[in-house]
């Protein structure tokens, strides 16, 4: 198992209900090891790279209304 971790900045996290909505969106995602979010819009994800990838997780977030923000250069 190859676990990868990345922090993604997303829009749409404004309150604890938003954090809970994000948790529900990712709850049963195959390969997700952990997810942590804060009210600054930072979502830290750890996943099994053999079972899922960053793009699939970002798509799940987007499907729940959380849009990833561009990374600073």
Residue pairs with C-beta under 8 A, 6 or more apart in sequence:
1 48
1 50
2 48
2 49
2 50
3 33
3 46
3 47
3 48
3 49
4 46
4 47
4 49
4 54
5 44
5 45
5 46
5 47
6 44
6 45
6 54
7 42
7 43
7 44
7 45
8 42
8 43
8 44
8 45
8 54
8 58
8 61
8 68
9 41
9 42
9 43
9 68
9 69
9 71
10 41
10 43
10 61
10 66
10 67
10 68
10 69
11 41
11 66
11 67
11 69
12 18
12 41
12 65
12 66
12 67
13 19
13 22
13 37
13 38
13 39
13 40
13 41
13 43
13 66
14 39
15 39
16 39
19 37
19 38
19 39
21 64
21 65
22 35
22 37
22 43
22 61
22 64
22 66
23 35
23 37
24 64
25 60
25 61
25 63
25 64
25 66
26 32
26 35
26 45
26 57
26 60
26 61
29 52
29 56
29 57
29 60
30 51
30 52
31 47
31 48
31 49
31 50
31 51
31 52
32 45
32 46
32 47
32 48
32 52
32 57
33 46
33 47
33 48
34 44
34 45
34 46
35 43
35 44
35 45
35 46
36 43
36 44
37 43
37 44
41 69
43 61
43 66
45 54
45 57
47 53
47 54
47 57
58 68
61 68
62 68
